């Protein structure tokens, strides 16, 4: 039955590759035995409502999958696996980006020197800061799942509805990690001042007023996207409503990024000299190229959403 297949697919998407087939075979046998019991007692095969009741008794797919892992406490059984993966990849990504930016800043001018000890403390504090907020986000999800009972309120019949298709958990992971990295970097840099990051205050390049205009719109977009794709990690499927929201987020992102490109100079000089002007040209050109590349990825993401929309409409 399609309902059972969808249920097992939901569980399988959260299991380790090595044990996945054995665990799914075991769960399938349990469900089949329960269905056979209904057939013996009633003389007819169970209908969709009766199968949904069996799956409801089995439990939410997240909790069932978590039963085959080690017992966890702060981040509970249904969320620990995605939490661990997102935490590890986000910390690595944020620290790596901060390290690369810090090292590359020394290449702009000979006047900038970075203290190795200071950089180590910066990286360590960034890792702790990142880990703290990822943990807070998943702990909040844990609270909303167990304390507000959304694990128990799920409806198995929703798994068989035609107006939904499976979503890639890997894509959701990538979006969560990317949004978290950009959010932390954006607020760690522009939330303090307009100086270039990880450099002395006399560094000749600073951000212009364009960033004052886009600071909060970008934060709102990042928080909305981060919340949306974190939820996709929990319930990994697409509906028309979810695709609409994803497309709206992407279109708004293109508008904001496009505005930043057409606004002209994103950085200005704090001092006037020939070397600083060369640095300014390199910085503005590099940032514009990066923004254009990001827009390309967002447009490709929109294309993928439209393909899923056509699948739902067919």
C-alpha positions in Angstrom: 0.0 0.0 0.0 1.3 3.5 -0.9 0.6 4.8 2.6 2.9 2.2 4.1 5.6 2.8 1.4 5.6 6.5 2.1 5.8 5.9 5.9 8.8 3.6 5.5 10.4 6.1 3.1 10.1 8.8 5.7 11.8 6.6 8.3 14.5 5.4 5.9 15.5 9.0 5.0 16.8 9.4 8.6 18.5 6.1 9.1 22.2 5.3 8.6 23.0 3.7 5.2 24.6 0.6 6.7 21.5 -0.5 8.7 18.8 1.1 6.6 17.6 -2.0 4.7 17.5 -4.3 7.7 15.6 -1.8 9.8 13.1 -1.0 7.1 12.6 -4.8 6.5 11.9 -5.2 10.2 9.5 -2.3 10.4 7.7 -3.6 7.2 7.3 -7.0 8.8 5.8 -5.5 11.9 3.3 -3.4 9.9 2.4 -6.3 7.7 1.8 -8.5 10.7 -0.6 -5.9 12.2 -2.4 -5.7 8.8 -2.7 -9.5 8.6 -4.2 -9.5 12.1 -6.9 -7.1 11.0 -7.6 -9.3 7.9 -7.9 -12.4 10.1 -10.3 -10.7 12.6 -12.5 -8.9 10.0 -12.2 -11.2 7.0 -11.2 -8.3 4.7 -8.0 -6.5 4.0 -7.6 -3.3 6.1 -8.7 -0.1 4.4 -6.6 3.1 4.3 -8.1 4.4 7.6 -7.2 1.2 9.4 -3.7 1.3 8.0 -3.3 4.9 9.1 -4.4 3.8 12.6 -1.6 1.1 12.6 1.0 3.7 11.5 -0.3 6.2 14.2 0.3 3.4 16.7 3.8 2.9 15.3 4.6 6.5 16.0 5.9 9.5 14.1 8.6 8.6 11.6 11.2 10.8 13.3 10.7 9.0 16.6 10.7 5.6 15.1 14.0 6.3 13.3 15.5 7.7 16.5 14.7 4.5 18.4 17.5 2.8 16.5 20.1 5.3 17.7 21.7 6.1 21.0 19.5 7.7 23.7 19.8 11.5 23.6 18.5 14.1 26.1 18.9 17.8 25.3 18.1 17.3 21.6 15.6 14.5 21.8 15.1 11.3 19.8 13.5 12.8 16.6 15.9 15.6 16.0 19.4 14.5 17.2 20.6 13.1 13.9 19.9 16.2 11.9 21.1 18.4 14.8 24.4 16.6 14.9 24.9 16.9 11.2 23.9 20.6 11.0 26.0 21.5 14.0 29.1 19.9 12.7 28.8 21.2 9.1 27.8 24.7 10.2 30.7 25.1 12.7 33.2 23.9 10.1 31.8 26.1 7.4 31.6 29.3 9.6 35.1 28.8 11.0 36.6 28.0 7.6 35.0 31.1 6.0 36.2 33.3 8.9 39.7 31.9 8.6 39.8 32.4 4.8 38.5 36.0 5.1 41.0 36.8 7.8 43.9 35.4 5.8 42.8 37.0 2.5 42.5 40.4 4.1 46.3 40.4 4.6 46.7 40.2 0.8 44.9 43.5 0.2 47.6 45.7 1.9 50.9 45.3 3.6 49.7 47.4 6.5 47.5 44.7 7.9 48.9 42.1 10.2 46.8 39.5 12.1 47.8 38.1 15.5 47.9 34.3 15.4 46.7 34.1 19.0 44.0 36.6 18.4 42.8 34.8 15.3 42.7 31.5 17.3 40.6 33.1 19.9 38.3 34.7 17.3 37.8 31.3 15.6 37.2 29.5 18.9 34.6 32.1 20.0 32.9 31.9 16.6 32.7 28.1 16.9 31.1 28.4 20.3 28.8 31.2 19.2 27.7 29.1 16.2 27.2 26.0 18.2 25.2 27.8 20.8 22.6 29.2 18.3 22.3 25.9 16.4 21.7 24.2 19.7 19.1 26.8 20.8 17.3 26.4 17.4 17.1 22.6 17.7 16.2 22.7 21.4 13.4 25.0 20.5 12.2 22.5 17.9 12.5 19.8 20.5 10.3 21.8 22.8 7.7 22.4 20.1 7.8 18.8 19.2 7.4 17.1 22.6 5.9 19.8 24.7 3.4 21.0 22.1 2.8 17.4 21.0 3.3 17.8 17.2 4.9 14.4 17.2 1.6 13.0 18.4 -0.6 15.2 16.3 0.7 14.1 12.9 -1.7 12.4 10.5 -0.5 9.3 8.7 -3.2 9.8 6.0 -1.3 12.9 4.9 1.4 10.6 3.6 -0.9 9.3 0.9 -2.2 12.6 -0.3 -1.6 13.2 -3.9 -0.8 16.9 -3.5 2.7 16.4 -1.9 6.0 15.0 -3.1 9.1 14.0 -1.2 11.8 16.6 -0.7 15.5 16.1 -0.5 16.7 16.1 3.1 20.2 16.9 1.8 18.9 20.0 0.1 17.3 21.1 3.3 20.6 20.5 5.2 22.5 22.6 2.6 20.0 25.5 2.9 20.1 25.4 6.7 23.9 25.4 6.8 24.2 28.1 4.2 21.6 30.4 5.8 23.2 29.9 9.3 26.7 30.7 8.0 25.6 33.8 6.1 23.4 35.0 9.1 26.2 34.6 11.6 28.8 36.2 9.3 26.5 39.1 8.3 25.6 40.0 11.9 29.1 39.4 13.2 30.5 41.9 10.7 27.9 44.5 9.8 26.1 44.3 13.1 29.1 46.0 14.7 30.4 48.6 12.3 31.3 49.2 8.7 34.9 48.3 8.8 36.3 45.4 6.9 36.3 42.2 9.1 39.3 41.1 11.1 41.4 44.2 10.4 42.5 47.3 12.3 40.2 50.3 12.2 42.6 52.2 10.0 42.1 49.8 7.1 41.3 52.1 4.2 38.1 50.4 3.0 34.7 50.4 4.7 31.1 49.5 3.7 28.9 52.2 2.3 25.4 53.2 3.4 23.9 50.6 1.0 24.4 48.1 3.8 22.3 50.2 6.2 19.4 49.9 3.7 19.7 46.1 3.2 20.8 45.1 6.7 17.4 44.3 8.1 15.8 43.0 4.8 18.6 40.5 4.5 18.2 39.5 8.2 14.5 38.9 7.7 15.1 36.8 4.6 17.8 34.7 6.3 15.7 34.1 9.4 12.6 33.2 7.3 14.6 30.9 5.1 16.4 29.3 8.1 13.2 28.6 9.9 11.5 27.2 6.7 14.3 24.8 5.8 14.8 23.7 9.4 11.1 22.7 9.4 11.8 20.9 6.1 14.3 18.8 7.9 11.5 17.6 10.2 8.8 17.1 7.6 10.7 16.5 4.4 8.1 17.0 1.7 6.8 19.6 -0.7 3.3 21.0 -1.1 2.1 23.8 -3.3 2.0 26.1 -0.3 5.5 25.3 0.7 6.8 25.7 -2.8 5.1 29.1 -3.0 6.8 30.2 0.2 10.2 28.9 -1.1 9.8 30.8 -4.4 8.7 34.0 -2.6 11.9 33.8 -0.4 14.0 33.2 -3.5 12.5 36.1 -5.5 12.9 38.5 -2.6 16.5 37.4 -2.3 17.1 38.1 -6.0 15.5 41.6 -5.6 17.7 42.5 -2.6 20.9 41.1 -4.1 20.1 42.8 -7.5 19.6 46.1 -5.7 23.0 45.8 -4.1 24.7 45.2 -7.4 22.9 48.1 -9.2 23.4 50.5 -6.3 27.0 50.9 -7.4 29.9 51.1 -5.0 29.3 48.8 -2.0 32.6 50.0 -0.4 34.1 53.4 0.0 37.6 54.7 1.0 38.4 56.0 4.5 41.6 57.6 3.2 42.6 59.0 -0.2 45.6 57.4 -1.8 46.5 55.4 -4.9 46.9 52.1 -3.2 43.6 52.4 -1.4 41.9 53.1 -4.7 43.3 49.9 -6.2 42.1 48.0 -3.2 38.6 49.6 -3.5 38.3 48.6 -7.1 39.2 45.0 -6.3 36.8 44.8 -3.4 33.8 46.2 -5.2 34.4 44.0 -8.3 34.9 40.9 -6.2 31.7 41.5 -4.1 29.7 42.2 -7.3 30.9 38.9 -8.8 30.0 37.0 -5.7 26.5 38.5 -5.5 26.0 37.7 -9.2 27.0 34.1 -8.6 24.6 33.9 -5.6 21.8 35.2 -7.8 22.6 32.5 -10.3 22.3 29.8 -7.6 19.0 31.3 -6.4 17.5 31.4 -9.9 18.5 27.7 -10.3 16.8 27.0 -7.0 13.6 28.7 -8.4 13.9 26.5 -11.5 13.9 23.4 -9.2 10.9 24.6 -7.3 9.0 25.2 -10.5 9.8 21.6 -11.7 8.4 20.3 -8.4 5.3 22.5 -8.9 4.7 20.9 -12.3 4.9 17.5 -10.6 2.3 18.4 -8.1 0.1 19.9 -10.8 0.3 16.8 -13.0 
